[in-house]
């Protein structure tokens, strides 16, 4: 996702501005984006300047961002250090640190990211090759909970068919995701990269008495026809989904268009674009107070 590409796209198709209007007026929050270079896709890269162009183009209030170097590097700390440094370029870049429970020293790194102003923590079990049910992962999850940081778990970042042979990613079993939600017992959890039908599967595996208002899913991998968002809302998803682009691995306008043209109420569009994200991040009361 290079700045020149975004600029050319914006000028080449100015009519899209009108199509996106119902989205841009929401002052949306992008819950899933990244900085850095994806190792197997030359065009999939983003600098802080690139994300600023995206934010300005889509009139975003904020972008929750991690560094790709924490996914593919020898450790997560180097990427997290770069993340905090590069997020200083714009106060709309909100750092989400990536941690790996199989890495020695993750406890100290969690303390450091919390004190450095992280908005939350991301886990990528498929990329870092661990099960969410293993003791190390469960210990990290509880530590994140105690630190008071929202937790995001990425099931995938791209279609499995696009994987490079040298960068194989393990699938994350749905039952482990459900178990994680149960373990968190009301702590904010965002499940990222979920297929539409996987949302139903996860929901079915959760106990009836579990507090579900703190469990969220992002929209970037719901790549079905435009009617998919209306379908999700009809099935009760308006309070459970958030906008996420997964930039620079994906073109943000795809999900933006889905949200902008979805035949849903404006209350539902606001919830999906911004309101649910504020609840997940624990910012609803702060934003309301600031607006008053």
PyMOL commands that set and color helices and strands:
alter all, ss='L'
color gray80, all
select helices_A, chain A and resi 3-12+16-19+21-24+48-58+69-72+77-87+106-115+125-128+135-147+160-162+174-184+196-205+228-234+237-239+252-261+266-281+284-291
alter helices_A, ss='H'
color red, helices_A
select strands_A, chain A and resi 29-37+45-46+62-67+93-98+120-123+150-154+189-192+215-218+241-242
alter strands_A, ss='S'
color yellow, strands_A
deselect
rebuild
show_as cartoon
